[in-house]
Amino acid sequence: MDIEPIPFSPITTGVTAIILGIVIIATLYNARQSKKHNYALNRLEREKHKLEQARFICEESNIPNIHYIQQKMANLEAKKGEVYYTAHVICVGRNGDFYRYFDHQTSMKIKQTLHTQLSGDLKPSLIGLYDDRYIVMIFVSEAPLNNKLQVEHQQKVRAALPNQMVINSKKMPFDYSVTTLHFSSTYDIAKPDRLFRRISYGILRAIQNQDGLYIHNEKDYQKNLRKRHMLQDLQRDIRDGGANFELAYQPIVHSMNQNKECIREVLLVWRKRGHIEPENYMSLLSDTPHIHYSLTLMITRKVIELARKEDAEQGDFSINISMSDLAMTSFSNDICSLTKHCPEIRKKLIFELVEHSEAISQKHVQDNLQSLKRVGCRFAIDDFGTGYTNYELLNKGLFDLVKLDGNFAMNMGKDPVSNEFLRFMFRLSEQVGFTLVVCGIEEELQAKYVPKKSHVCLQGLHFSHPKKLVNTLRVA
């Protein structure tokens, strides 16, 4: 049977064409949108890749950075397992701020020149920059290096560094410090945060050393770490008002009456750290003179409080001070302010300088000395006969008491040099007019060697061990 064709009207044909056109347009639109989307995704991937690469490159110099070195080390360890590294970190100019003295282009040229030269001459396994200023070179070995080989390696690196470079058409001398760390990938110090701390410490030590070289020593690093923690605790306790400190004293007796205490040398005891000699923790404050000065004023304030409560006939107080204390321009004014309502106490105060240096000749230091001497305070110099011993200080009359180093008492009757020195000091103290304190008397025989004279005193364990004075530095 024949099927009759369905007749299409003009209207049906037009509608079909419109629908077909819409479908084609929609298809083209979707294809274009898909293309745009794929382009956006590709661009995003490229930007992501660029950012990832930038993470491993120093922006200024376009040289690989420490993250690049770490990544390569991780890849190496994944392939080989345990790896031994010798890292050399170079500080150009022996100054962390060296590159700040140059413009951007010049500093970039210096970094790139050194990078290229060291890469070619020494051929390290890895080379890059730490903190965009310190050159880091890594050499890989299959076995650990002993100390001698580490020294040789470091010397080879130092010899490869150029002593001068042409900068802006001028020859400039260049100096360097080099710190070297040798470690295994299995060591705890290989962890990034620990490695960075040791690098920073090594850079500082190398800069401080006269030859600019330092080889990492873990015991030295741990000792420094303990000191830093101790210093932080010490500073915290000082800021908290001194509740964790107490005062003791070591008596000084007169040679003509060894049973009577004429001066009490005040000693600081830090309870928080157990039995630690004061010189071991007070020396930590040498790099923070203002904190040291705060502690000195706290001690002085407490001594003044004690002196006001005592009988006028009781012994005077000797307070240890550092040269940095005496160099504070406000020192004399601060002491006068503390004794403003009790000026009679000033004559009972002796400030004992426990370190000697040429700073004593500076004008503001001399002004402090003279100002306080005029109001009745006295000054003593400790450990005379060792270190910076300047006899001119005695001639100027700056010091009322001179305390001899304890080694002279220890060698009395045994060492002719000690015997002659003591005789000389006995005569000099009488002629110039200062009180001489012979320290370190531990035996009765030593005390017998000291002449009984009005200007001579003695101090040592033979007479008394340190005695407790107060159990806090807080002022009532």
C-alpha positions in Angstrom: 0.0 0.0 0.0 1.4 3.4 -0.9 1.9 5.9 1.9 0.9 9.3 1.1 3.4 12.0 1.9 2.3 14.5 4.5 2.1 17.8 3.0 4.1 20.7 4.7 2.6 24.1 4.7 4.7 27.2 4.5 3.9 27.9 8.2 5.3 24.5 9.3 8.4 24.9 7.2 9.1 28.3 8.8 8.7 27.1 12.3 11.0 24.2 11.7 13.6 26.6 10.3 13.3 28.8 13.3 13.8 25.9 15.8 16.7 24.6 13.8 18.3 28.1 13.9 17.8 28.4 17.6 19.4 25.0 18.2 22.4 25.9 16.0 22.8 29.3 17.9 22.6 27.5 21.2 25.1 24.9 20.2 27.5 27.6 19.0 27.0 29.6 22.2 27.7 26.6 24.4 30.8 25.8 22.4 32.1 29.4 22.8 31.3 29.4 26.5 33.1 26.0 26.9 36.1 27.4 25.1 36.1 30.5 27.4 35.9 28.2 30.4 38.7 26.0 29.2 40.8 29.1 28.5 40.1 30.5 32.0 41.1 27.1 33.5 44.3 27.0 31.5 45.2 30.5 32.6 44.5 29.7 36.2 46.7 26.7 35.9 49.5 28.8 34.4 49.2 31.4 37.1 49.2 28.7 39.8 52.3 27.1 38.3 54.0 30.5 38.1 53.2 31.2 41.8 54.5 27.8 42.7 57.7 28.5 40.9 58.0 32.0 42.4 58.0 30.3 45.9 61.4 28.8 45.0 62.9 32.0 43.5 64.2 35.2 45.2 62.2 38.0 43.6 65.0 40.5 43.6 67.8 38.4 42.2 66.0 35.6 40.4 68.2 33.1 42.3 66.8 29.9 44.0 65.9 30.4 47.6 66.0 28.2 50.7 62.6 26.6 49.9 64.1 25.4 46.6 67.1 23.9 48.5 64.7 22.2 51.0 62.6 20.8 48.2 65.6 19.4 46.4 66.9 17.9 49.7 63.6 16.2 50.3 63.6 14.7 46.8 67.2 13.5 47.3 66.3 11.9 50.6 63.3 10.2 49.1 65.6 8.5 46.6 68.6 7.7 48.7 67.4 7.5 52.3 70.0 8.9 54.7 72.1 11.7 53.2 75.0 13.6 54.8 75.0 17.4 54.1 77.7 20.0 54.6 76.1 23.4 54.5 78.1 26.6 54.2 76.3 29.8 54.8 78.1 33.0 53.6 77.4 36.5 54.9 78.7 39.0 52.4 80.4 42.0 53.9 80.1 40.3 57.4 77.0 42.4 57.9 73.4 41.3 57.4 72.5 44.8 56.1 75.3 44.8 53.6 73.0 45.0 50.5 71.1 48.0 51.9 74.1 50.2 51.0 73.5 49.6 47.3 70.7 50.2 44.9 68.6 47.4 43.6 70.5 46.8 40.4 73.9 46.8 42.1 72.9 44.4 44.9 71.3 42.1 42.3 74.5 42.1 40.2 76.6 41.3 43.3 74.4 38.3 44.2 74.3 37.0 40.7 78.0 37.4 40.2 78.8 35.5 43.4 76.2 32.8 42.6 77.7 32.2 39.1 81.3 32.2 40.3 80.7 29.9 43.3 78.6 27.5 41.2 81.3 27.2 38.6 84.4 27.1 41.0 83.0 24.8 43.8 80.2 23.0 42.0 78.0 22.5 45.1 75.1 20.0 45.0 72.7 22.9 45.7 73.2 26.7 46.0 70.7 29.4 46.7 69.9 32.3 49.0 68.6 32.3 52.6 66.6 35.4 53.5 67.6 36.8 50.1 71.0 37.8 51.4 72.9 34.9 52.8 74.5 32.4 50.3 73.8 28.8 51.1 75.8 26.0 49.5 75.0 22.4 50.1 77.5 19.6 49.5 76.3 16.0 49.6 78.3 13.1 50.8 77.6 9.4 51.5 79.6 9.3 54.8 80.0 11.8 57.7 82.9 14.2 57.7 85.2 14.5 60.7 86.1 17.9 62.1 89.3 18.2 60.2 87.5 17.6 56.9 84.9 20.2 57.8 87.6 22.7 58.5 89.3 21.9 55.2 86.0 22.2 53.4 85.3 25.6 55.0 88.7 26.9 54.1 88.2 25.9 50.5 85.0 27.8 50.4 86.5 30.9 52.0 89.4 30.8 49.5 87.0 30.7 46.6 85.3 34.0 47.6 86.6 37.0 45.7 88.5 39.5 47.8 87.4 42.4 45.6 84.8 43.1 42.9 84.2 45.8 40.4 81.2 47.8 41.4 80.1 50.7 39.3 83.4 50.8 37.5 85.3 50.8 40.9 87.2 48.0 42.6 85.8 47.4 46.0 87.2 45.1 48.8 84.9 42.4 50.0 84.9 40.5 53.3 82.9 37.5 54.3 81.9 35.4 57.3 81.2 31.7 56.8 79.4 29.3 59.1 79.5 25.6 58.4 77.0 22.9 59.5 77.5 19.2 58.9 74.5 17.0 59.6 72.7 13.9 58.5 69.2 14.0 57.0 68.1 11.8 60.0 69.2 14.2 62.7 66.7 16.4 64.5 68.5 19.5 63.4 67.6 18.7 59.8 64.1 19.8 60.4 63.5 23.2 58.8 62.7 25.2 61.9 65.6 23.8 63.9 68.0 24.1 60.9 67.0 27.8 60.4 67.7 28.6 64.1 71.1 27.0 63.9 71.9 28.9 60.7 70.9 32.2 62.3 73.1 31.4 65.4 76.0 30.3 63.2 75.8 33.5 61.1 76.0 35.6 64.3 78.9 33.6 65.7 80.9 33.8 62.5 80.4 37.6 62.3 81.6 38.0 65.8 84.7 35.8 65.4 87.8 37.6 64.3 88.5 35.4 61.3 84.8 35.4 60.3 84.6 31.6 60.5 82.5 29.3 62.6 81.8 25.5 62.5 78.5 24.5 64.2 78.9 22.8 67.6 75.6 21.4 69.0 76.9 21.6 72.6 77.8 25.2 72.1 74.4 25.9 70.6 72.5 24.2 73.5 74.6 26.1 76.0 73.8 29.4 74.4 70.1 28.4 74.3 70.1 27.7 78.1 71.8 31.1 78.6 69.1 32.8 76.6 66.3 31.1 78.6 68.1 32.1 81.8 68.3 35.7 80.6 64.6 35.7 79.7 63.7 34.4 83.2 66.1 36.9 84.8 64.6 39.9 82.9 61.1 38.7 83.8 61.9 38.5 87.5 63.5 42.0 87.4 60.4 43.4 85.7 58.2 41.7 88.3 59.8 43.7 91.1 62.4 41.4 92.6 60.3 38.9 94.6 62.6 36.1 93.5 65.8 37.7 94.6 67.3 38.0 98.1 70.3 39.7 99.4 73.2 38.3 101.4 76.5 39.9 102.5 80.2 39.0 102.9 81.8 40.9 105.8 84.9 43.0 105.5 86.9 43.3 108.8 89.5 45.7 109.9 93.1 44.5 110.2 93.4 46.0 113.7 90.1 44.4 114.9 89.3 41.3 113.0 86.2 40.5 115.1 84.3 43.5 113.9 82.5 43.9 110.6 83.3 47.4 109.2 81.8 46.9 105.7 79.2 44.5 104.3 79.6 43.6 100.6 76.1 43.1 99.3 75.6 39.9 97.3 72.6 39.1 95.1 71.0 35.6 95.3 68.5 34.5 92.6 66.3 31.8 94.2 64.5 30.8 91.0 67.6 29.1 89.5 68.9 27.4 92.6 72.6 27.9 93.6 74.1 29.8 90.7 77.0 32.2 91.3 76.0 35.8 90.7 78.8 36.4 88.2 77.3 33.6 86.0 73.9 35.3 85.6 74.9 39.0 86.1 77.3 38.7 83.1 74.3 37.8 80.9 72.9 41.3 81.5 76.0 42.9 80.0 74.3 43.1 76.6 71.2 44.7 78.2 72.7 47.6 80.3 69.3 49.2 81.0 68.0 46.0 82.6 71.3 45.6 84.5 70.9 49.2 85.7 67.3 48.6 86.8 68.5 45.7 89.0 71.3 47.9 90.4 68.8 50.5 91.5 66.5 47.9 93.0 69.4 46.6 95.1 70.4 50.1 96.1 66.8 51.0 97.0 66.6 48.0 99.3 69.9 48.7 100.9 68.9 52.2 101.6 65.7 50.9 103.3 67.8 48.6 105.5 70.3 51.3 106.3 67.5 53.7 107.5 66.3 51.1 110.0 69.8 50.3 111.4 71.9 51.8 114.1 74.3 54.5 112.8 77.3 52.6 114.2 76.7 49.5 112.2 78.9 48.8 109.2 78.6 50.4 105.8 77.3 48.8 102.7 79.3 48.0 99.5 77.1 47.6 96.4 78.5 46.0 93.3 78.0 48.1 90.1 79.1 47.6 86.5 80.8 50.1 84.2 77.6 50.3 82.3 75.8 51.4 85.5 78.4 54.1 86.2 78.2 55.2 82.5 74.4 55.9 82.8 74.2 59.7 82.7 71.4 59.7 85.3 73.3 57.5 87.8 74.3 60.3 90.3 70.9 62.0 90.0 69.1 58.6 90.6 71.2 57.9 93.7 70.6 61.4 95.1 66.9 61.0 94.4 66.7 57.7 96.3 68.5 59.3 99.3 66.6 62.6 99.1 64.8 62.1 102.4 67.8 60.4 104.2 71.0 62.2 103.0 72.8 60.9 106.0 72.7 57.4 104.5 75.0 58.5 101.6 78.1 58.2 103.7 77.2 54.6 104.4 77.1 53.7 100.7 80.2 52.3 98.8 79.8 51.6 95.1 82.1 48.8 94.1 83.1 48.8 90.5 83.5 45.1 89.5 84.9 45.6 86.1 87.6 47.9 84.8 87.8 49.5 81.4 89.0 52.7 79.7 85.4 54.0 79.8 86.3 55.2 83.3 88.1 58.2 81.7 84.9 59.4 79.9 83.7 62.8 81.1 80.1 61.8 82.1 81.5 58.8 84.1 83.9 61.1 85.9 81.1 63.5 86.6 79.0 60.8 88.2 81.9 59.8 90.4 82.7 63.3 91.5 79.1 64.3 92.1 78.4 61.3 94.3 81.7 61.7 96.2 80.8 65.3 97.0 77.6 64.2 98.7 79.4 61.6 100.8 79.2 58.3 98.8 82.4 56.4 98.3 83.8 54.2 95.5 85.8 51.0 95.5 87.6 49.2 92.7 87.5 45.4 92.7 90.0 42.8 91.7 92.8 45.3 91.4 96.1 43.8 90.0 94.4 41.9 87.2 92.9 42.9 83.8 92.7 46.6 83.1 94.7 47.8 86.1 95.5 51.5 85.7 97.6 53.0 88.5 96.6 56.4 87.2 93.2 55.7 88.7 94.7 55.6 92.1 96.7 58.8 91.5 93.5 60.7 90.6 91.9 59.9 93.9 88.7 58.5 92.3 88.6 55.4 94.6 88.4 55.4 98.3 88.9 51.6 98.6 91.0 49.3 96.5 90.2 45.6 96.7 93.1 43.3 95.7 92.5 40.2 93.6 92.2 37.1 95.8 95.1 35.3 94.0 97.6 37.6 95.8 96.4 36.4 99.2 96.4 32.8 98.1 100.1 33.1 97.1 101.3 35.1 100.1 104.5 33.5 101.5 104.8 31.3 98.4 105.2 33.6 95.4 107.9 36.4 95.5 106.0 38.5 93.0 102.8 38.4 95.1 104.8 39.2 98.3 106.5 42.2 96.6 103.2 43.4 95.1 101.5 43.3 98.4 104.3 45.2 100.2 104.1 47.8 97.4 100.3 48.2 97.8 100.6 48.5 101.6 103.0 51.4 101.2 101.1 53.0 98.3 97.8 53.0 100.1 99.3 54.7 103.1 101.0 57.4 100.9 98.1 58.1 98.5 95.4 57.7 101.2 93.0 54.9 100.3 91.8 51.9 102.2 93.3 48.6 101.0 91.2 45.5 101.2 93.1 42.2 100.9 90.5 39.7 99.6 90.6 35.9 99.5 91.8 35.3 103.1 90.8 31.7 103.7 93.4 30.6 106.4 94.7 32.1 109.6 98.3 32.0 108.2 97.3 34.3 105.4 95.7 36.8 107.8 99.0 36.9 109.8 100.9 38.1 106.7 98.7 41.3 106.6 100.0 44.1 108.7 97.7 45.6 111.3 97.3 49.2 110.0 94.4 51.7 110.1 94.1 51.8 106.3 94.1 48.0 105.7 91.1 45.6 105.8 90.6 41.9 105.1 87.9 39.8 103.5 87.5 36.1 103.0 85.9 32.8 104.2 88.4 32.7 107.1 86.3 35.4 108.8 82.8 34.4 107.6 80.8 32.8 105.0 78.1 35.0 103.3 75.3 35.8 105.6 71.6 36.4 104.8 70.5 40.0 104.7 66.9 40.1 103.3 64.7 37.5 101.5 63.3 39.9 98.8 64.2 43.0 96.8 60.7 44.4 97.1 60.6 47.6 99.1 58.2 47.7 102.0 
